[in-house]
Amino acid sequence: METQLVSSVSSERRAEVIVDAASRLFLAPGLGRVSMDDLARELGMSKKTIYRHFPDKRSLLTAVLDRLFGEIERTMVVAAEESEGLSFDEQVQRFLHAACSELGRIGAAQRATGRGDAVLRRHVEQRMDAVVYRRLDELFGHGHRLGLLSAPPELLSEIIRGAAERLLNSTLPGKFDRSAADLLRMTVDTVLYGAIRGQEVES
């Protein structure tokens, strides 16, 4: 039996309500696998109604992930816009600070796809590449063209990409009582220290 709230909304709005609830359940930390039965109970609607809008769990999770990465992309765009006209090293720091601030949500997206669905895992990887890594590549490429990098931009991008992926699945955050984002910031500072020309090294 559908709740009054669900039955009273339009078909378009109902799809949004379903994605809202699915986002809360599928992206929540530490819940383990969430079934469509769990989602139907949360919404107070039948699975048949959910499947009317989303033919299967994969299509629903794709909608959840697309919304999440849309929000992450807006964060990255704002960071880029706010750093326009600043020095290259400040642009890099602002971009990476924004990326680190989204690391928790990126990790939630990876957990939501689990290990059983290769299609969804590839979807997350593609969205990560488009929203974060490609922009980082462009930024480092710009610094290289300006002659501001003492290391190849591809190498810097690969190191940071590898660090982010590793820290999302590492036990180090717990060991050091830091978040993965904190440790990624430390890694980035270590990698970039001396990689951007013109910075003075403290003795």
Backbone as ProteinMPNN parsed JSONL, in Angstrom:
{"seq_chain_A": "METQLVSSVSSERRAEVIVDAASRLFLAPGLGRVSMDDLARELGMSKKTIYRHFPDKRSLLTAVLDRLFGEIERTMVVAAEESEGLSFDEQVQRFLHAACSELGRIGAAQRATGRGDAVLRRHVEQRMDAVVYRRLDELFGHGHRLGLLSAPPELLSEIIRGAAERLLNSTLPGKFDRSAADLLRMTVDTVLYGAIRGQEVES", "coords_chain_A": {"N_chain_A": [[0.849, -1.18, 0.0], [0.636, 2.158, -0.924], [2.056, 5.107, 0.526], [0.365, 8.151, 1.497], [1.825, 10.413, 0.795], [3.487, 9.535, -1.324], [1.597, 8.615, -3.209], [0.325, 10.945, -3.89], [1.927, 12.568, -5.452], [3.162, 13.755, -8.676], [3.935, 11.775, -11.628], [6.515, 12.36, -12.645], [7.67, 13.657, -10.469], [7.521, 11.605, -8.673], [9.48, 9.828, -9.541], [11.731, 11.314, -8.829], [11.43, 11.294, -6.044], [11.832, 8.598, -5.556], [14.528, 8.331, -6.355], [15.665, 10.05, -4.474], [15.202, 8.652, -2.032], [16.529, 6.258, -2.636], [19.125, 7.211, -2.881], [19.674, 7.957, -0.235], [19.629, 5.439, 1.002], [21.322, 3.673, -0.558], [23.75, 5.024, -0.603], [24.474, 5.369, 1.992], [26.772, 5.12, 4.726], [28.194, 2.021, 5.785], [25.937, 0.323, 5.676], [25.782, -1.986, 4.209], [24.574, -4.349, 1.759], [21.717, -3.152, 0.057], [18.408, -3.91, -0.572], [15.84, -3.979, -3.153], [13.466, -4.439, -1.924], [13.946, -3.324, 0.598], [14.086, -0.649, -0.162], [11.492, -0.238, -1.157], [10.009, -0.549, 1.213], [11.028, 1.646, 2.657], [10.015, 3.739, 1.13], [7.323, 3.269, 1.239], [5.894, 2.136, -0.838], [4.969, -0.058, -3.535], [7.139, -2.542, -5.02], [6.537, -2.842, -7.663], [5.64, -0.342, -8.457], [8.011, 1.114, -8.239], [9.518, -0.186, -10.215], [8.126, 0.624, -12.406], [9.135, 3.081, -12.959], [11.874, 2.699, -12.931], [13.401, 0.184, -14.537], [15.071, -1.785, -13.456], [17.385, -2.597, -10.784], [19.925, -1.721, -11.466], [19.488, 0.408, -13.296], [18.273, 2.227, -11.598], [20.316, 2.653, -9.699], [22.174, 3.803, -11.413], [20.926, 6.238, -11.971], [21.027, 7.346, -9.405], [23.812, 7.56, -9.072], [24.459, 9.28, -11.186], [23.191, 11.617, -10.381], [24.642, 12.132, -8.031], [27.283, 12.506, -9.046], [26.772, 14.7, -10.612], [26.401, 16.645, -8.659], [28.961, 16.628, -7.52], [30.42, 17.514, -9.708], [29.459, 20.13, -9.941], [30.624, 21.254, -7.66], [33.332, 21.146, -8.433], [33.322, 22.814, -10.677], [32.617, 25.294, -9.554], [34.865, 25.683, -7.915], [36.84, 25.976, -9.891], [35.933, 28.274, -11.204], [36.102, 30.17, -9.148], [38.817, 30.333, -8.829], [39.831, 31.558, -11.015], [42.115, 33.721, -12.598], [43.886, 33.648, -10.516], [47.161, 32.67, -9.262], [48.972, 29.926, -10.763], [49.739, 27.853, -8.964], [47.954, 28.349, -6.891], [45.535, 27.872, -8.155], [45.778, 25.117, -8.601], [45.875, 24.178, -5.942], [43.33, 24.986, -5.016], [41.641, 23.526, -6.695], [42.337, 20.868, -6.02], [41.73, 20.88, -3.321], [38.953, 21.117, -3.474], [38.396, 18.698, -4.766], [39.275, 16.879, -2.828], [37.439, 17.45, -0.833], [35.236, 16.182, -1.791], [35.779, 13.549, -1.617], [34.668, 11.71, 0.188], [32.035, 11.351, -0.782], [32.62, 10.305, -3.26], [33.791, 7.897, -2.502], [31.521, 6.73, -1.356], [30.009, 6.321, -3.642], [31.558, 4.389, -4.907], [31.348, 2.287, -3.059], [28.633, 1.773, -3.248], [28.328, 0.58, -5.718], [29.47, -1.832, -5.344], [31.022, -5.1, -5.622], [29.89, -6.727, -7.436], [28.852, -5.786, -9.866], [30.038, -5.086, -12.796], [29.44, -3.284, -14.824], [28.322, -1.043, -13.54], [30.517, -0.331, -11.981], [32.311, 0.456, -13.957], [30.888, 2.624, -14.874], [31.045, 4.418, -12.708], [33.825, 4.821, -12.728], [34.129, 6.082, -15.234], [32.637, 8.419, -14.836], [34.098, 9.566, -12.748], [36.488, 10.017, -14.104], [35.674, 11.906, -16.043], [34.647, 14.012, -14.47], [36.555, 14.67, -12.493], [39.346, 13.729, -12.945], [39.992, 14.277, -15.682], [39.748, 17.028, -15.723], [41.774, 17.684, -13.946], [43.982, 16.775, -15.41], [43.885, 18.613, -17.52], [44.413, 20.979, -16.139], [47.038, 20.56, -15.118], [48.27, 20.233, -17.607], [48.01, 22.815, -18.619], [49.668, 24.21, -16.803], [52.082, 23.039, -17.5], [52.4, 23.972, -20.153], [52.797, 26.623, -19.589], [55.276, 26.496, -18.534], [55.654, 25.983, -15.846], [55.907, 23.67, -14.407], [58.059, 21.26, -13.01], [58.006, 18.608, -13.379], [56.703, 15.979, -15.477], [53.38, 16.573, -16.595], [51.622, 14.416, -16.923], [52.676, 12.5, -15.235], [52.334, 13.645, -12.686], [49.524, 13.765, -12.591], [48.928, 11.023, -12.693], [50.071, 10.054, -10.325], [48.544, 11.371, -8.365], [45.985, 10.471, -9.001], [46.354, 7.71, -8.525], [46.912, 7.787, -5.781], [44.488, 8.754, -4.731], [42.681, 6.696, -5.461], [43.806, 4.553, -4.08], [43.699, 5.387, -1.37], [40.992, 5.495, -0.9], [40.338, 2.892, -0.437], [41.899, 2.067, 1.641], [43.436, 1.116, 4.806], [44.808, 3.007, 6.109], [43.661, 5.603, 6.799], [42.166, 4.989, 9.17], [44.233, 4.037, 10.761], [45.847, 6.285, 11.158], [44.039, 7.95, 12.261], [42.777, 9.817, 10.633], [40.901, 11.32, 7.966], [40.313, 9.929, 4.669], [40.387, 11.992, 2.847], [41.953, 13.901, 4.21], [44.444, 12.59, 4.234], [44.898, 12.416, 1.516], [45.211, 15.101, 0.876], [47.615, 15.591, 2.259], [49.288, 13.907, 0.772], [49.148, 15.116, -1.736], [50.281, 17.627, -1.16], [52.857, 16.769, -0.589], [53.642, 15.678, -3.058], [53.455, 17.901, -4.775], [55.163, 19.725, -3.661], [57.797, 21.482, -4.585], [57.367, 20.659, -7.146], [56.078, 22.591, -8.513], [57.418, 25.234, -10.135], [59.305, 28.073, -8.99], [58.544, 28.322, -6.393], [59.604, 28.942, -3.105], [61.808, 27.044, -1.157], [61.633, 26.117, 2.155], [64.209, 26.324, 4.548]], "CA_chain_A": [[0.0, 0.0, 0.0], [1.46, 3.352, -1.019], [1.752, 6.166, 1.473], [-0.348, 9.281, 0.905], [2.817, 11.301, 0.204], [3.932, 8.991, -2.6], [0.49, 8.51, -4.158], [-0.191, 12.268, -4.231], [2.844, 13.322, -6.301], [3.106, 13.446, -10.102], [4.816, 10.686, -12.057], [7.88, 12.878, -12.737], [8.135, 13.913, -9.104], [7.653, 10.308, -7.998], [10.807, 9.315, -9.899], [12.688, 12.048, -7.987], [11.267, 10.792, -4.678], [12.475, 7.284, -5.533], [15.984, 8.55, -6.388], [16.024, 10.625, -3.161], [15.259, 7.572, -1.033], [17.591, 5.326, -3.032], [20.402, 7.848, -2.544], [19.865, 7.842, 1.221], [19.905, 4.055, 1.383], [22.454, 3.067, -1.258], [24.998, 5.757, -0.353], [24.728, 5.479, 3.436], [27.939, 4.323, 5.13], [28.087, 0.89, 6.695], [24.669, -0.396, 5.668], [25.867, -3.223, 3.453], [23.722, -4.399, 0.566], [20.341, -2.694, 0.226], [17.575, -4.556, -1.586], [14.697, -3.208, -3.635], [12.444, -4.572, -0.87], [14.268, -2.294, 1.595], [13.715, 0.651, -0.727], [10.028, -0.17, -1.208], [9.554, -0.292, 2.586], [11.397, 3.036, 2.985], [9.132, 4.652, 0.394], [5.911, 2.961, 1.446], [5.275, 1.847, -2.136], [5.258, -1.406, -4.02], [8.261, -2.657, -5.964], [5.965, -2.682, -9.004], [5.636, 1.099, -8.745], [9.408, 1.508, -8.472], [9.942, -0.731, -11.506], [7.458, 1.389, -13.457], [10.019, 4.219, -13.251], [13.228, 2.173, -13.124], [13.131, -1.229, -14.85], [15.86, -2.697, -12.636], [18.197, -1.921, -9.767], [21.051, -1.059, -12.118], [19.057, 1.701, -13.85], [18.05, 3.115, -10.462], [21.628, 3.035, -9.174], [22.78, 4.721, -12.386], [20.317, 7.552, -11.727], [21.596, 7.823, -8.136], [25.215, 7.931, -9.308], [24.501, 10.458, -12.052], [22.863, 12.785, -9.558], [25.771, 12.368, -7.135], [28.403, 13.081, -9.782], [26.358, 16.046, -11.011], [26.692, 17.523, -7.512], [30.423, 16.732, -7.41], [30.876, 18.361, -10.817], [29.168, 21.535, -9.604], [31.67, 21.674, -6.726], [34.57, 21.346, -9.179], [33.147, 23.991, -11.534], [32.69, 26.476, -8.686], [36.273, 25.85, -7.518], [37.572, 26.498, -11.054], [35.5, 29.655, -11.453], [36.594, 31.033, -8.073], [40.273, 30.452, -8.88], [40.227, 32.254, -12.244], [42.926, 34.909, -12.372], [44.866, 33.415, -9.459], [48.388, 32.017, -9.724], [48.778, 28.518, -11.112], [49.79, 26.988, -7.78], [46.718, 28.551, -6.133], [44.491, 27.159, -8.899], [45.944, 23.69, -8.317], [45.484, 23.928, -4.553], [41.872, 25.119, -4.891], [41.027, 22.385, -7.374], [42.552, 19.643, -5.253], [40.962, 21.011, -2.078], [37.564, 20.786, -3.821], [38.343, 17.262, -5.034], [39.386, 16.184, -1.531], [36.189, 17.63, -0.074], [34.24, 15.277, -2.367], [36.275, 12.18, -1.567], [33.711, 10.878, 0.92], [30.924, 10.996, -1.665], [33.167, 9.422, -4.299], [33.899, 6.591, -1.854], [30.167, 6.19, -1.218], [29.618, 5.831, -4.975], [32.276, 3.128, -5.148], [30.76, 1.246, -2.202], [27.276, 1.468, -3.718], [28.389, -0.306, -6.887], [29.874, -3.142, -4.867], [31.944, -5.864, -6.456], [29.164, -7.636, -8.302], [28.331, -5.215, -11.103], [31.149, -4.47, -13.533], [28.915, -2.168, -15.617], [28.217, 0.111, -12.651], [31.871, 0.081, -11.603], [32.842, 1.213, -15.098], [30.157, 3.901, -14.914], [31.67, 5.278, -11.697], [35.16, 5.183, -13.221], [33.965, 7.045, -16.32], [32.206, 9.706, -14.271], [35.268, 10.1, -12.036], [37.429, 10.5, -15.105], [35.136, 13.114, -16.67], [34.368, 15.091, -13.513], [37.733, 15.058, -11.703], [40.69, 13.481, -13.48], [40.221, 14.989, -16.936], [39.964, 18.434, -15.369], [43.105, 17.76, -13.355], [44.917, 16.662, -16.529], [43.879, 19.895, -18.242], [45.075, 21.98, -15.296], [48.476, 20.299, -15.163], [48.719, 20.523, -18.964], [48.124, 24.276, -18.692], [50.884, 24.579, -16.069], [53.226, 22.592, -18.294], [52.555, 24.899, -21.275], [53.323, 27.879, -19.046], [56.633, 26.254, -18.05], [55.631, 26.091, -14.384], [56.067, 22.358, -13.776], [59.373, 20.627, -13.177], [57.752, 17.184, -13.61], [55.708, 15.813, -16.533], [52.01, 16.67, -16.06], [51.0, 13.085, -16.897], [53.165, 11.805, -14.045], [51.66, 14.224, -11.524], [48.129, 13.309, -12.615], [48.865, 9.59, -12.394], [50.377, 9.873, -8.898], [47.401, 11.828, -7.569], [44.899, 9.527, -9.274], [46.66, 6.482, -7.805], [46.779, 8.03, -4.339], [43.062, 8.856, -4.403], [42.08, 5.366, -5.554], [44.351, 3.703, -3.018], [43.245, 5.831, -0.055], [39.571, 5.186, -0.741], [40.21, 1.49, -0.01], [43.037, 1.802, 2.526], [43.229, 1.142, 6.257], [45.622, 4.084, 6.682], [42.894, 6.635, 7.512], [41.893, 4.53, 10.534], [45.499, 3.904, 11.481], [46.337, 7.622, 11.529], [42.9, 8.704, 12.762], [42.533, 10.899, 9.68], [40.034, 10.909, 6.859], [41.01, 9.696, 3.406], [40.606, 13.318, 2.251], [43.111, 14.507, 4.897], [45.669, 11.933, 3.777], [45.123, 12.785, 0.121], [45.781, 16.453, 0.894], [49.022, 15.45, 2.647], [49.986, 13.32, -0.37], [49.232, 16.145, -2.774], [51.284, 18.602, -0.72], [54.17, 16.139, -0.732], [53.943, 15.542, -4.485], [53.595, 19.201, -5.432], [56.212, 20.526, -3.043], [58.945, 21.46, -5.466], [56.966, 20.346, -8.517], [55.692, 23.868, -9.142], [58.578, 26.092, -10.131], [59.143, 29.427, -8.47], [58.239, 28.314, -4.964], [60.796, 28.899, -2.269], [61.882, 25.911, -0.228], [62.07, 26.55, 3.48], [65.365, 25.559, 5.047]], "C_chain_A": [[0.893, 1.24, 0.0], [1.057, 4.374, 0.03], [1.057, 7.299, 0.748], [0.624, 10.215, 0.202], [3.195, 10.82, -1.189], [2.809, 8.998, -3.617], [0.002, 9.874, -4.623], [0.71, 13.043, -5.192], [2.725, 12.872, -7.755], [4.097, 12.338, -10.442], [6.27, 11.143, -12.114], [8.473, 13.088, -11.346], [8.335, 12.599, -8.358], [9.014, 9.688, -8.307], [11.878, 10.005, -9.057], [12.638, 11.554, -6.55], [11.959, 9.437, -4.537], [13.993, 7.443, -5.509], [16.465, 9.152, -5.07], [16.206, 9.517, -2.126], [16.37, 6.585, -1.359], [18.959, 5.903, -2.698], [20.695, 7.72, -1.061], [20.274, 6.426, 1.605], [21.187, 3.512, 0.752], [23.782, 3.735, -0.944], [25.327, 5.892, 1.126], [25.915, 4.609, 3.824], [27.545, 3.145, 6.017], [26.787, 0.11, 6.676], [24.75, -1.748, 4.968], [24.921, -3.172, 2.261], [22.292, -3.999, 0.91], [19.525, -3.296, -0.912], [16.472, -3.611, -2.058], [13.534, -3.332, -2.655], [12.677, -3.525, 0.211], [13.816, -0.919, 1.107], [12.198, 0.81, -0.763], [9.455, 0.109, 0.181], [9.829, 1.152, 2.992], [10.428, 4.025, 2.357], [7.655, 4.446, 0.716], [5.194, 2.746, 0.128], [5.651, 0.436, -2.561], [6.482, -1.392, -4.938], [7.759, -2.45, -7.39], [5.962, -1.202, -9.402], [7.051, 1.592, -9.022], [9.848, 1.058, -9.859], [9.234, -0.047, -12.678], [8.34, 2.557, -13.896], [11.443, 3.774, -13.574], [13.11, 0.666, -13.329], [13.936, -2.236, -14.032], [16.726, -1.88, -11.675], [19.361, -1.165, -10.397], [20.654, 0.315, -12.657], [18.796, 2.711, -12.734], [19.377, 3.586, -9.872], [22.358, 3.987, -10.125], [22.232, 6.125, -12.196], [20.862, 8.174, -10.435], [23.022, 8.336, -8.348], [25.324, 9.173, -10.18], [24.157, 11.726, -11.27], [24.05, 13.146, -8.659], [26.922, 13.039, -7.879], [28.054, 14.439, -10.38], [26.658, 17.053, -9.913], [28.199, 17.717, -7.347], [30.963, 17.641, -8.503], [30.606, 19.828, -10.535], [30.198, 22.084, -8.626], [32.957, 21.993, -7.471], [34.492, 22.581, -10.072], [33.256, 25.268, -10.719], [34.129, 26.746, -8.269], [37.083, 26.443, -8.663], [37.218, 27.952, -11.31], [36.069, 30.607, -10.402], [38.106, 31.228, -8.119], [40.763, 31.143, -10.157], [40.996, 33.523, -11.899], [43.948, 34.749, -11.265], [46.108, 32.751, -10.05], [48.117, 30.539, -9.969], [48.788, 27.63, -9.868], [48.535, 27.141, -6.934], [45.547, 27.852, -6.836], [44.555, 25.66, -8.614], [45.461, 23.375, -6.908], [43.972, 24.002, -4.386], [41.159, 23.937, -5.53], [41.149, 21.132, -6.521], [41.835, 19.693, -3.904], [39.498, 20.642, -2.34], [37.424, 19.288, -4.063], [38.401, 16.465, -3.733], [38.093, 16.293, -0.739], [35.094, 16.685, -0.565], [34.629, 13.811, -2.237], [35.314, 11.242, -0.845], [32.564, 10.431, 0.034], [31.395, 10.083, -2.802], [33.31, 7.994, -3.738], [32.543, 5.93, -1.688], [29.677, 5.629, -2.551], [30.293, 4.505, -5.278], [31.692, 1.997, -4.314], [29.393, 0.808, -2.727], [27.289, 0.513, -4.905], [28.81, -1.719, -6.491], [30.854, -3.822, -5.804], [31.214, -6.684, -7.51], [28.737, -7.084, -9.643], [29.423, -4.439, -11.83], [30.684, -3.263, -14.336], [28.835, -0.908, -14.76], [29.598, 0.601, -12.208], [32.508, 0.906, -12.718], [32.174, 2.58, -15.195], [30.762, 4.891, -13.916], [33.044, 5.739, -12.172], [35.085, 6.236, -14.322], [33.547, 8.409, -15.801], [33.332, 10.366, -13.491], [36.253, 10.717, -13.012], [36.955, 11.829, -15.685], [35.055, 14.285, -15.697], [35.626, 15.579, -12.805], [39.03, 14.929, -12.495], [40.97, 14.215, -14.783], [40.473, 16.473, -16.678], [41.349, 18.636, -14.755], [44.174, 17.677, -14.448], [45.027, 17.989, -17.285], [44.616, 20.974, -17.45], [46.584, 21.789, -15.301], [49.052, 20.55, -16.56], [48.912, 22.013, -19.177], [49.392, 24.745, -17.981], [52.143, 24.198, -16.827], [53.485, 23.553, -19.459], [53.102, 26.25, -20.825], [54.758, 27.733, -18.544], [56.75, 26.281, -16.543], [55.846, 24.76, -13.67], [57.456, 21.805, -14.048], [59.25, 19.119, -13.372], [56.704, 17.072, -14.71], [54.291, 15.852, -15.957], [51.319, 15.316, -15.964], [51.416, 12.31, -15.643], [52.458, 12.328, -12.795], [50.207, 13.757, -11.45], [48.018, 11.851, -12.193], [49.129, 9.32, -10.916], [49.166, 10.242, -8.052], [46.201, 10.91, -7.768], [45.118, 8.232, -8.493], [46.489, 6.633, -6.31], [45.312, 8.078, -3.936], [42.415, 7.48, -4.404], [42.531, 4.472, -4.4], [43.771, 4.087, -1.651], [41.768, 5.546, 0.174], [39.354, 3.769, -0.213], [41.291, 1.086, 0.989], [42.621, 1.796, 3.991], [44.006, 2.286, 6.908], [44.805, 5.181, 7.363], [42.576, 6.248, 8.951], [43.145, 4.461, 11.377], [45.998, 5.247, 11.989], [45.247, 8.509, 12.106], [42.668, 9.97, 11.938], [41.557, 10.395, 8.63], [40.883, 10.652, 5.62], [41.314, 11.027, 2.729], [41.809, 14.013, 2.884], [44.412, 13.917, 4.373], [45.952, 12.244, 2.316], [45.706, 14.198, 0.043], [47.259, 16.405, 1.258], [49.849, 14.897, 1.489], [50.198, 14.352, -1.459], [50.279, 17.19, -2.411], [52.69, 18.048, -0.908], [54.587, 16.062, -2.197], [54.247, 16.896, -5.112], [54.701, 20.063, -4.835], [57.473, 20.425, -3.903], [58.583, 21.119, -6.893], [56.532, 21.605, -9.259], [56.86, 24.819, -9.022], [58.266, 27.444, -9.553], [58.79, 29.479, -7.007], [59.539, 28.206, -4.179], [60.721, 27.732, -1.306], [62.39, 26.412, 1.095], [63.225, 25.684, 3.937], [65.143, 25.16, 6.49]], "O_chain_A": [[1.798, 1.358, 0.826], [-0.116, 4.499, 0.38], [1.143, 7.404, -0.475], [0.31, 10.755, -0.859], [3.221, 11.61, -2.132], [3.033, 9.349, -4.776], [-0.671, 9.963, -5.65], [0.296, 14.084, -5.703], [2.257, 11.77, -8.043], [4.978, 12.007, -9.649], [7.166, 10.415, -11.686], [9.625, 12.742, -11.086], [9.219, 12.492, -7.508], [9.633, 9.087, -7.429], [12.829, 9.359, -8.617], [13.676, 11.409, -5.905], [12.595, 9.162, -3.52], [14.674, 6.77, -4.735], [17.547, 8.811, -4.594], [17.223, 9.451, -1.437], [17.077, 6.125, -0.462], [19.856, 5.171, -2.28], [21.82, 7.413, -0.666], [21.162, 6.235, 2.435], [22.038, 2.957, 1.447], [24.829, 3.092, -1.008], [26.356, 6.469, 1.479], [26.063, 3.494, 3.322], [26.677, 3.261, 6.882], [26.548, -0.695, 7.576], [23.853, -2.575, 5.132], [24.52, -2.098, 1.813], [21.729, -4.441, 1.911], [19.908, -3.201, -2.077], [16.21, -2.58, -1.439], [12.705, -2.427, -2.564], [11.728, -2.906, 0.692], [13.242, -0.132, 1.86], [11.677, 1.876, -0.434], [8.527, 0.905, 0.322], [8.979, 1.808, 3.595], [10.063, 5.027, 2.973], [6.834, 5.337, 0.494], [4.032, 3.121, -0.022], [6.556, -0.176, -1.993], [6.813, -0.374, -5.546], [8.491, -1.933, -8.233], [6.248, -0.861, -10.549], [7.267, 2.394, -9.93], [10.474, 1.821, -10.596], [9.695, -0.133, -13.816], [8.302, 2.974, -15.053], [12.129, 4.393, -14.387], [12.757, -0.057, -12.397], [13.547, -3.398, -13.919], [16.787, -0.653, -11.747], [19.741, -0.095, -9.922], [21.399, 1.281, -12.495], [19.061, 3.902, -12.894], [19.548, 4.77, -9.58], [23.079, 4.879, -9.678], [22.984, 7.098, -12.254], [21.124, 9.375, -10.379], [23.387, 9.409, -7.866], [26.181, 10.025, -9.946], [24.763, 12.777, -11.478], [24.417, 14.315, -8.541], [27.477, 14.028, -7.4], [28.948, 15.248, -10.63], [27.107, 18.167, -10.181], [28.664, 18.822, -7.069], [31.861, 18.447, -8.258], [31.432, 20.683, -10.854], [30.607, 23.24, -8.736], [33.609, 22.997, -7.18], [35.473, 23.312, -10.213], [33.912, 26.221, -11.14], [34.573, 27.894, -8.266], [37.922, 27.316, -8.44], [38.092, 28.769, -11.599], [36.474, 31.722, -10.729], [38.629, 32.171, -7.525], [41.968, 31.296, -10.359], [40.593, 34.297, -11.03], [44.797, 35.622, -11.083], [46.1, 32.322, -11.204], [47.154, 29.975, -9.448], [47.939, 26.75, -9.731], [48.088, 26.172, -6.32], [44.667, 27.302, -6.174], [43.529, 25.011, -8.413], [44.722, 22.413, -6.703], [43.387, 23.173, -3.688], [40.193, 23.411, -4.979], [40.168, 20.415, -6.323], [41.385, 18.663, -3.401], [38.875, 19.944, -1.54], [36.453, 18.673, -3.621], [37.664, 15.494, -3.559], [37.693, 15.349, -0.057], [34.135, 16.414, 0.158], [33.9, 12.93, -2.691], [35.17, 10.085, -1.243], [32.157, 9.271, 0.082], [30.66, 9.202, -3.249], [32.992, 7.015, -4.414], [32.414, 4.717, -1.856], [29.014, 4.592, -2.591], [29.674, 3.601, -5.84], [31.553, 0.875, -4.799], [29.039, -0.369, -2.662], [26.361, -0.277, -5.076], [28.542, -2.681, -7.21], [31.443, -3.182, -6.676], [31.848, -7.275, -8.384], [28.293, -7.852, -10.496], [29.693, -3.281, -11.513], [31.446, -2.313, -14.517], [29.233, 0.171, -15.2], [29.821, 1.804, -12.076], [33.158, 1.92, -12.464], [32.813, 3.57, -15.552], [30.967, 6.061, -14.241], [33.389, 6.912, -12.035], [35.883, 7.174, -14.344], [34.042, 9.435, -16.267], [33.509, 11.582, -13.559], [36.786, 11.801, -12.776], [37.738, 12.771, -15.807], [35.359, 15.421, -16.061], [35.759, 16.774, -12.541], [39.735, 15.918, -12.694], [42.074, 14.725, -14.975], [41.31, 17.093, -17.335], [42.012, 19.639, -15.017], [45.155, 18.42, -14.418], [46.122, 18.426, -17.641], [45.351, 21.781, -18.02], [47.33, 22.753, -15.47], [50.181, 21.022, -16.693], [49.863, 22.432, -19.837], [50.115, 25.591, -18.507], [53.139, 24.921, -16.809], [54.631, 23.912, -19.731], [53.786, 26.936, -21.584], [55.39, 28.721, -18.171], [57.82, 26.569, -16.007], [55.955, 24.733, -12.444], [57.961, 21.872, -15.168], [60.257, 18.425, -13.514], [55.889, 17.981, -14.867], [54.031, 15.225, -14.93], [50.528, 15.079, -15.051], [50.623, 11.566, -15.066], [52.034, 11.546, -11.945], [49.718, 13.397, -10.379], [47.125, 11.485, -11.428], [48.486, 8.458, -10.318], [48.803, 9.513, -7.128], [45.482, 10.606, -6.816], [44.19, 7.714, -7.872], [45.988, 5.731, -5.64], [44.93, 7.507, -2.914], [41.691, 7.127, -3.473], [41.734, 3.733, -3.822], [43.396, 3.215, -0.867], [41.338, 5.374, 1.314], [38.319, 3.475, 0.384], [41.567, -0.101, 1.164], [41.607, 2.38, 4.373], [43.886, 2.514, 8.112], [45.214, 5.658, 8.422], [42.698, 7.073, 9.856], [43.126, 4.786, 12.564], [46.508, 5.348, 13.105], [45.486, 9.679, 12.407], [42.4, 11.044, 12.477], [41.407, 9.189, 8.433], [42.027, 11.099, 5.534], [42.366, 11.185, 2.109], [42.599, 14.645, 2.183], [45.367, 14.644, 4.1], [47.112, 12.328, 1.913], [46.594, 14.46, -0.768], [48.072, 17.095, 0.643], [50.967, 15.351, 1.244], [51.282, 14.456, -2.033], [51.075, 17.593, -3.259], [53.599, 18.761, -1.33], [55.735, 16.344, -2.541], [55.191, 17.024, -5.893], [55.126, 21.037, -5.456], [58.13, 19.384, -3.931], [59.419, 21.275, -7.783], [56.612, 21.672, -10.486], [57.253, 25.177, -7.911], [57.13, 27.917, -9.606], [58.736, 30.561, -6.423], [60.45, 27.468, -4.553], [59.674, 27.472, -0.712], [63.439, 27.05, 1.17], [63.224, 24.469, 3.741], [65.999, 24.512, 7.091]]}, "name": "protein", "num_of_chains": 1, "seq": "METQLVSSVSSERRAEVIVDAASRLFLAPGLGRVSMDDLARELGMSKKTIYRHFPDKRSLLTAVLDRLFGEIERTMVVAAEESEGLSFDEQVQRFLHAACSELGRIGAAQRATGRGDAVLRRHVEQRMDAVVYRRLDELFGHGHRLGLLSAPPELLSEIIRGAAERLLNSTLPGKFDRSAADLLRMTVDTVLYGAIRGQEVES"}
